[in-house]
């Protein structure tokens, strides 16, 4: 018999299923409302059980990491859900063990920490743009599975998402940032330098998957060419990975408000906000 042909798709290829068409906003918002209600239920479970959840979002430039994270945290408590997006390391941080500055942000009991870019910078942008040596990248790839095993063994639920976007869609999104004054802040010189290095990023991603896609901390790849569908798919999957209990709801009634008694509105000259709308 001949060798069986592999059916495994690369991260660049679209997942099987119906064509990725645009999604009507009304349908999208209805589905999102249901999922955000489930995120609140997950939040209450995290608070009551002391669970620790760490979610990593990585992906190509313009893949939609920020928008996905925004919808995840939109209706939950910032005291439970915390987003970490670290700036360029300081000179002191550069002298530390590479993962050290990220460890300070790992979740404690009752917390969900979301990394918008993470320690995987070393396997991606730092490698491609020459900000670290090949030896430093390889050392990182060797070390990371062990660190993540220690995280999981300590009780952290670790979820790693790679958001993929096609070359044509990335081009469209970058051009929209150039033409829309509301989005120009998203367009950095690094984005333009990275744009022409598509296949360098593909090779870096593939090496990262090969070294760090483990049984205890696997990578989950989401095609995000259609942002609305991608966000729903990711949040739905996230919820499926956490053993939370459905929130039973609140069995409460509003109490009667006290009577005004001798209270009277004071005649104070206050500065009111103009009402042009």
TORLUMRO-158172 format. One record per residue: x, y, z of N, C-alpha, C in turn; residue in one letter. Coordinates in steps of 0.02 Angstrom, whole numbers, padded with zeros to 5 digits, always signed. Each point is the difference from the previous one (the first is absolute). Example, Ala and Ser with C-alpha at 12.3 -4.5 7.8 and 13.67 -1.06 7.14 Angstrom:
<margus>
+00660-00284+00390-00045+00059+00000+00045+00060+00000A
-00018+00053-00036+00042+00059+00003-00039+00055+00037S
</margus>
This chain:
<margus>
+00042-00060+00000-00042+00060+00000+00044+00062+00000X
-00022+00051-00035+00038+00062-00001-00011+00039+00064X
+00042+00049+00011-00004+00040+00060-00064+00041-00001X
-00036-00002+00056-00063+00037+00005+00013+00075-00003X
-00037+00033-00042+00008+00072-00007-00027+00036+00061X
+00039+00046+00027-00021+00037+00060-00057+00047-00018X
-00050+00002+00043-00057+00045-00010+00003+00060+00047X
+00053+00005+00040+00006+00055+00047+00013+00065-00037X
-00039+00051+00016+00008+00065-00032+00050+00043+00037X
+00034+00043-00037+00044+00048+00032-00043+00057+00028X
+00032+00041+00042-00037+00056+00030-00021+00051-00052X
+00035+00002-00058-00017+00048-00052-00064-00019-00036X
-00018-00065+00001-00058-00024-00037-00063+00011+00041X
-00056+00015-00034-00063+00009+00036-00026-00066+00027X
-00034+00003+00057-00031-00060+00027-00058-00022-00043X
-00018-00065+00004-00055-00025-00038-00066+00028+00028X
-00050+00003-00043-00065+00025+00022-00029+00045-00052X
-00055+00035+00016-00033+00043-00048+00044+00060-00019X
-00013+00029-00058+00040+00059-00021-00003+00055+00053X
+00055+00035+00007+00003+00052+00051-00029+00065-00028X
-00065+00006+00005-00034+00060-00024-00009+00048+00058X
-00015+00062-00017-00013+00049+00052-00061-00021+00040X
-00002+00023+00062-00055-00019+00045-00042+00062+00015X
-00065-00004-00006-00042+00057+00016+00011+00023+00072X
+00003+00066+00010+00015+00025+00067-00052-00020+00051X
-00063-00001-00019-00052-00018+00048+00009-00072+00024X
+00016-00045-00046+00012-00070+00019+00063-00005+00043X
+00051+00037-00019+00063+00000+00038-00010+00024+00071X
-00034+00056+00008-00010+00027+00068-00043-00046+00043X
-00049-00033-00031-00041-00047+00038+00042-00059+00025X
+00042-00027-00043+00044-00056+00021+00050+00023+00051X
+00027+00061-00009+00050+00026+00046-00030+00011+00069X
-00063+00023+00003-00032+00011+00065-00006-00065+00039X
-00015-00054-00035-00005-00066+00034+00069-00020+00027X
+00051+00006-00042+00067-00020+00022+00026+00045+00056X
-00014+00064-00003+00022+00044+00054-00035-00016+00065X
-00063-00023-00004-00034-00023+00060+00035-00061+00029X
+00025-00044-00043+00037-00059+00023+00067+00020+00029X
+00031+00052-00027+00063+00024+00029-00011+00026+00071X
-00057+00032+00012-00017+00022+00067-00008-00060+00046X
-00033-00053-00025-00008-00061+00039+00069-00030+00016X
+00044+00000-00050+00068-00025+00011+00036+00043+00053X
-00010+00065-00004+00030+00046+00049-00022-00017+00071X
-00064-00012+00010-00025-00016+00067+00028-00067+00025X
+00009-00047-00046+00031-00064+00018+00073+00010+00020X
+00036+00042-00038+00070+00015+00016+00005+00031+00069X
-00044+00047+00015+00001+00034+00065-00015-00049+00057X
-00050-00042-00010-00022-00044+00055+00047-00059+00011X
+00035-00021-00052+00044-00059+00007+00074+00019+00009X
+00017+00063-00014+00070+00019+00003+00040-00026-00059X
-00034-00012-00055+00035-00025-00060+00048+00053-00027X
+00049-00023-00037+00050+00044-00031+00002-00015-00075X
-00015+00051-00041-00002-00010-00072+00047+00049-00034X
+00041-00025-00045+00046+00041-00038-00013-00012-00074X
-00015+00054-00037-00017-00006-00071+00051+00041-00039X
+00031-00032-00049+00050+00032-00042-00028+00010-00070X
+00005+00061-00025-00020+00014-00069+00061+00021-00040X
+00014-00038-00052+00054+00015-00046-00028-00002-00071X
+00038+00022-00048-00023-00002-00069+00035+00052-00042X
-00015-00002-00064+00029+00048-00046-00026+00071+00015X
+00036+00050-00024-00024+00069+00005-00067+00005-00035X
-00046+00037+00029-00069+00013-00024-00045-00061+00007X
+00022-00053+00035-00041-00061+00003-00061+00008+00045X
-00005+00054+00038-00060+00013+00039+00004-00019+00073X
+00061-00002+00026+00008-00019+00071-00034+00051+00046X
+00013+00064-00012-00028+00052+00043-00076+00001+00000X
-00030-00006-00058-00073+00000-00004-00031-00059+00035X
+00032-00058-00006-00025-00060+00034+00004+00009+00075X
+00056+00024+00024+00009+00011+00072-00051+00051+00026X
-00012+00052-00039-00048+00052+00020-00069-00030+00011X
-00023-00045-00043-00066-00029+00008-00001-00049+00058X
+00056-00032+00015+00002-00046+00058-00009+00038+00065X
+00033+00057+00007+00000+00036+00064-00054+00053+00004X
-00039+00008-00053-00048+00055-00004-00053-00001+00056X
-00023-00059+00020-00055-00006+00048+00019-00035+00065X
+00064-00007+00012+00021-00034+00062+00037+00050+00045X
+00016-00022+00059+00031+00044+00049+00075+00007-00011X
+00026+00062-00002+00073+00009-00005+00037-00023+00062X
-00037-00013+00054+00032-00027+00060+00016-00074-00007X
-00033-00033-00048+00011-00071-00013+00039-00010-00064X
-00021+00034-00053+00034-00004-00065+00050+00056-00007X
+00062-00018-00012+00053+00050-00005+00037-00011-00067X
+00007+00054-00039+00035-00004-00064+00071+00026+00009X
+00048-00039-00024+00071+00018+00007+00029+00010-00071X
+00024+00060-00013+00033+00016-00064+00064+00038+00017X
+00053-00036+00009+00062+00030+00025+00035+00043-00053X
+00029+00056+00020+00037+00042-00047+00070-00030-00012X
+00039+00036-00039+00069-00021-00012+00037-00006+00067X
+00039-00053+00009+00034-00009+00065+00050+00055+00015X
+00006+00016+00064+00050+00049+00022+00068-00033+00000X
+00052+00040+00011+00068-00028+00003+00005-00051+00056X
-00033+00014+00056+00002-00047+00056-00034-00066-00019X
-00058+00006-00033-00037-00060-00019+00039-00041-00052X
+00036+00035-00043+00041-00035-00050+00054-00043+00032X
+00021+00020+00061+00053-00037+00035-00027-00059+00039X
-00068-00005+00006-00030-00054+00038-00006-00063-00043X
-00017-00055+00034-00020-00060-00037-00058+00020-00045X
-00001-00025-00062-00047+00027-00049-00073-00002+00024X
-00021-00055+00029-00070-00007+00020-00017+00035+00066X
+00049+00029+00033-00010+00026+00067-00053+00054+00003X
+00001+00047-00047-00048+00056+00004-00071-00022-00015X
-00007-00056-00034-00068-00026-00013-00027-00037+00061X
+00044-00034+00036-00022-00039+00057-00035+00042+00053X
+00022+00063+00006-00030+00044+00050-00074+00013-00013X
-00023-00015-00061-00069+00013-00018-00042-00064-00003X
+00029-00057+00017-00039-00062-00001-00058+00005+00050X
-00055-00035-00014-00059+00008+00043+00008-00030+00069X
-00030+00033+00049-00008-00028+00067-00070-00029+00003X
-00019-00027+00058-00066-00031+00008-00055+00051-00015X
-00049-00021-00039-00057+00043-00015+00014+00051-00054X
+00050-00012-00043+00018+00048-00052+00002-00034-00068X
-00017+00040-00051+00008-00018-00070+00047+00052-00031X
+00058-00021-00022+00049+00046-00029+00004-00015-00075X
-00007+00053-00040+00003-00006-00072+00062+00037-00025X
+00044-00036-00033+00060+00032-00029-00012+00018-00072X
+00001+00066-00014-00003+00025-00069+00072+00005-00023X
+00023-00052-00032+00071-00014-00012+00030-00023+00067X
+00048-00043-00004+00024-00032+00060+00074-00015-00005X
+00021-00049+00040+00070-00022-00003+00017-00028-00069X
-00050-00014-00041+00013-00026-00067+00025+00053-00048X
+00007+00062+00023+00034+00050-00041+00069-00024-00022X
+00032-00037+00044+00068-00024-00016+00001-00049-00059X
-00055-00038-00007-00003-00048-00055-00028+00031-00063X
-00028+00061+00005-00030+00033-00058+00037+00061-00021X
-00024+00058+00022+00027+00063-00025+00074+00009+00016X
+00022-00022+00060+00071+00008+00017+00044-00041-00045X
-00023-00060-00016+00038-00044-00045+00002+00028-00070X
-00058+00019-00026-00005+00022-00070+00036+00066-00011X
-00006+00046+00048+00029+00066-00009+00071+00005+00026X
+00028-00055+00024+00069+00000+00021+00013+00032+00067X
-00050+00002+00044+00008+00030+00066+00031-00049+00050X
+00008-00062-00020+00034-00049+00042+00040-00046-00046X
+00047-00036+00028+00042-00045-00039-00035-00067-00012X
+00021-00038-00051-00028-00067-00010+00008-00044+00062X
+00055+00009+00035+00012-00040+00061-00050+00018+00054X
-00016+00064+00007-00050+00021+00049-00069-00027-00017X
-00017+00000-00064-00064-00027-00021-00004-00074+00015X
+00053-00038-00016-00001-00072+00012-00003-00015+00074X
+00036+00039+00040-00003-00010+00072-00071+00011+00026X
-00033+00051-00027-00069+00014+00019-00045-00058-00018X
+00006-00026-00061-00043-00054-00022+00012-00064+00041X
+00061-00010+00023+00015-00059+00042-00029+00009+00070X
+00002+00061+00026-00019+00013+00069-00075+00007+00010X
-00035+00029-00049-00070+00018+00009-00046-00058+00018X
+00005-00057-00034-00044-00056+00020+00008-00019+00074X
+00061+00005+00026+00011-00017+00070-00032+00051+00047X
+00006+00064-00018-00032+00053+00040-00076-00008-00001X
-00027-00014-00059-00073-00007-00006-00024-00063+00036X
+00041-00052+00002-00018-00060+00039-00004+00018+00074X
+00047+00041+00023-00001+00022+00070-00062+00042+00014X
-00020+00042-00048-00060+00041+00009-00062-00045+00008X
-00006-00048-00046-00058-00044+00002+00000-00043+00063X
+00059-00024+00019+00005-00041+00061-00018+00040+00062X
+00008+00066-00002-00017+00042+00057-00075+00015+00003X
-00038-00023-00050-00072+00010+00000-00026+00052-00048X
+00044+00029-00039-00021+00051-00049-00030-00035-00061X
-00058+00023-00022-00029-00022-00063+00031+00046-00054X
+00042-00029-00042+00037+00039-00050-00029-00013-00069X
-00023+00053-00033-00028-00005-00067+00040+00045-00047X
+00022-00028-00056+00041+00037-00047-00035+00003-00069X
-00013+00061-00023-00034+00008-00064+00045+00036-00050X
+00002-00028-00060+00034+00032-00056-00053+00022-00049X
-00005+00066-00013-00048+00027-00048+00034+00008-00067X
-00028-00034-00049+00029+00000-00067-00043+00044-00046X
+00033+00034-00046-00035+00041-00049+00035-00010-00067X
-00037+00000-00054+00029-00011-00066+00040+00061-00022X
+00044-00010-00049+00042+00054-00025-00042+00056-00030X
-00051-00018-00038-00042+00051-00031-00038+00040+00053X
-00026-00034+00050-00038+00034+00052+00045+00045+00042X
+00062-00023+00012+00047+00042+00037+00014+00064-00039X
+00009-00006-00065+00011+00059-00042-00059+00048+00005X
-00061-00027-00005-00060+00042+00003-00004+00037+00066X
+00015-00034+00055-00005+00031+00066+00053+00054+00010X
+00061-00013-00024+00052+00051+00007-00017+00062-00041X
-00027-00009-00060-00019+00057-00040-00057+00039+00033X
-00045-00035+00032-00055+00035+00034+00026+00042+00058X
+00053-00023+00032+00030+00040+00053+00033+00063-00027X
+00027-00005-00060+00032+00058-00031-00051+00052-00020X
-00061-00022-00017-00051+00045-00027-00049+00026+00052X
+00000-00029+00059-00050+00017+00051+00035+00034+00059X
-00014+00065+00012+00034+00036+00055-00014-00031+00069X
-00053-00039+00007-00015-00033+00064+00046-00059+00012X
+00034-00024-00052+00040-00060+00006+00075+00011-00009X
+00020+00062-00015+00070+00012-00016+00046-00017+00060X
-00027+00005+00061+00040-00015+00059+00020-00074+00001X
-00038-00042-00036+00015-00072-00003+00057-00015-00049X
+00018+00047-00041+00049-00011-00052+00069+00024+00023X
+00043-00047+00015+00067+00017+00025+00052-00014-00053X
+00059+00031+00006+00054-00016-00047+00017-00075-00001X
-00009-00033+00058+00013-00072+00004-00049-00040-00044X
-00062+00024-00004-00050-00034-00043+00023+00000-00072X
+00026+00057-00023+00022+00005-00069+00061-00043-00014X
+00046-00003+00049+00059-00043-00008-00020-00073+00000X
-00049-00017+00043-00021-00069+00005-00039-00023-00062X
-00034+00047-00032-00044-00017-00056+00036-00040-00054X
+00060+00021-00017+00036-00032-00055+00033-00066+00021X
-00004-00016+00065+00034-00061+00025-00050-00057+00012X
-00051-00005-00042-00054-00048+00011+00026-00070+00012X
+00044-00024-00044+00022-00070+00005+00052-00010+00055X
+00036+00053+00018+00043-00005+00059-00042-00011+00062X
-00058+00035+00003-00045-00011+00057-00032-00069-00003X
-00014-00024-00060-00027-00068-00006+00049-00052+00026X
+00064+00008-00018+00051-00048+00024+00008+00005+00076X
-00002+00062+00026+00006+00008+00073-00059-00031+00036X
-00060+00010-00027-00061-00030+00030+00004-00076-00001X
+00022-00028-00057+00003-00072-00006+00050-00030+00050X
+00057+00033+00008+00050-00024+00049-00027+00005+00071X
-00037+00054+00013-00030+00009+00067-00050-00054+00015X
-00043-00015-00048-00049-00054+00009+00034-00067+00013X
+00051-00014-00041+00035-00065+00006+00030-00010+00069X
+00025+00055+00030+00035-00005+00064-00046+00007+00060X
-00055+00037-00007-00039+00018+00060-00073-00022-00002X
-00020-00037-00051-00068-00028-00002+00002-00066+00038X
-00015+00002+00064+00007-00058+00044-00067-00025+00024X
+00000-00060+00029-00062-00029+00026-00028+00043+00056X
+00043+00031+00040-00023+00039+00058-00014+00073-00019X
+00027+00024-00056-00012+00069-00021-00001+00004-00076X
-00053-00027-00030-00004+00000-00074-00017+00069-00028X
+00016+00009-00064-00020+00060-00036-00067-00013-00034X
-00043+00051+00001-00063-00003-00036+00002+00056-00053X
-00009-00020-00063+00005+00047-00056-00070+00020-00023X
-00011+00065-00006-00065+00026-00023+00011+00043-00061X
-00034-00017-00055+00001+00043-00058-00046+00060+00013X
+00027+00060-00008-00037+00060+00019-00008+00048-00058X
-00006-00027-00061-00013+00043-00057-00067+00036+00007X
-00049-00033+00029-00064+00031+00014-00003+00010+00076X
+00011+00062+00022+00011+00013+00071-00059-00021+00044X
-00061+00014-00023-00058-00016+00042-00004-00075+00013X
+00007-00040-00052-00002-00072+00008+00060-00025+00042X
+00058+00029-00013+00059-00020+00037-00007+00012+00075X
-00026+00058+00019-00008+00016+00071-00049-00049+00033X
-00055-00013-00033-00049-00047+00028+00030-00069+00007X
+00037-00022-00050+00031-00067+00003+00051-00005+00057X
+00039+00052+00009+00052-00001+00051-00031+00000+00070X
-00048+00045+00011-00031+00004+00067-00037-00064+00016X
-00035-00028-00050-00035-00064+00010+00049-00055+00019X
+00057-00002-00034+00050-00051+00015+00030+00011+00069X
+00015+00062+00016+00027+00017+00066-00045-00027+00055X
-00064+00013-00006-00048-00023+00050-00001-00076+00005X
+00009-00034-00056-00001-00073+00000+00060-00030+00036X
+00053+00040+00010+00061-00025+00031+00002+00011+00075X
-00051+00034+00027-00001+00016+00072-00060-00036+00032X
+00012-00039+00052-00054-00040+00031-00043+00041+00048X
-00026+00056-00023-00039+00044+00043-00071-00027+00007X
-00033+00023+00052-00070-00019+00012-00045+00055-00026X
-00057-00018-00031-00047+00052-00022-00022+00044+00059X
-00005+00064-00013-00019+00047+00052-00075-00007+00013X
-00022-00014+00061-00071-00012+00013-00042+00063-00003X
+00031+00058-00001-00038+00062+00001-00011+00025+00071X
-00025+00061+00005-00011+00030+00065-00074-00002+00020X
-00013-00026+00058-00069-00003+00025-00009+00057+00050X
-00007+00061-00026-00004+00058+00044-00057+00045-00024X
-00023+00043+00043-00049+00051-00017+00026+00067+00024X
-00016+00053-00038+00020+00067+00021-00039+00020+00063X
+00034+00025+00050-00036+00023+00060-00037+00065-00015X
-00047+00018+00043-00035+00064-00007+00048+00057+00016X
-00001+00051-00041+00043+00057+00011-00029+00044+00056X
+00044+00029+00040-00023+00041+00057-00040+00061-00024X
-00043+00026+00043-00039+00060-00015+00044+00062+00007X
-00018+00052-00036+00041+00061+00000+00002+00033+00068X
-00053-00006+00038-00001+00032+00066+00009+00075-00006X
+00047+00028+00037+00011+00073-00002+00054+00021-00049X
+00022-00046-00045+00052+00018-00048-00028+00044-00055X
+00036+00054-00017-00018+00043-00056+00062+00011-00044X
-00012+00002-00065+00056+00012-00046+00030+00069+00014X
+00067+00005+00009+00030+00066+00015+00001+00043-00062X
+00002+00065+00010+00004+00047-00056+00073+00019-00010X
+00038-00048-00024+00072+00011-00012+00013+00015-00073X
+00048+00043-00013+00020+00016-00069+00053-00051-00021X
-00022-00052-00034+00046-00053-00021+00016+00009-00074X
+00058-00023-00019+00021+00003-00071-00026-00063-00035X
-00047+00009-00045-00030-00057-00034+00034-00012-00068X
+00002-00062-00020+00028-00018-00065-00049+00025-00054X
+00026+00034-00052-00044+00021-00054-00034-00060-00033X
-00059+00012-00028-00039-00054-00030-00014+00015-00074X
+00053-00001-00043-00012+00013-00071-00032-00059-00036X
-00006-00056+00032-00028-00060-00033-00066-00019+00032X
</margus>
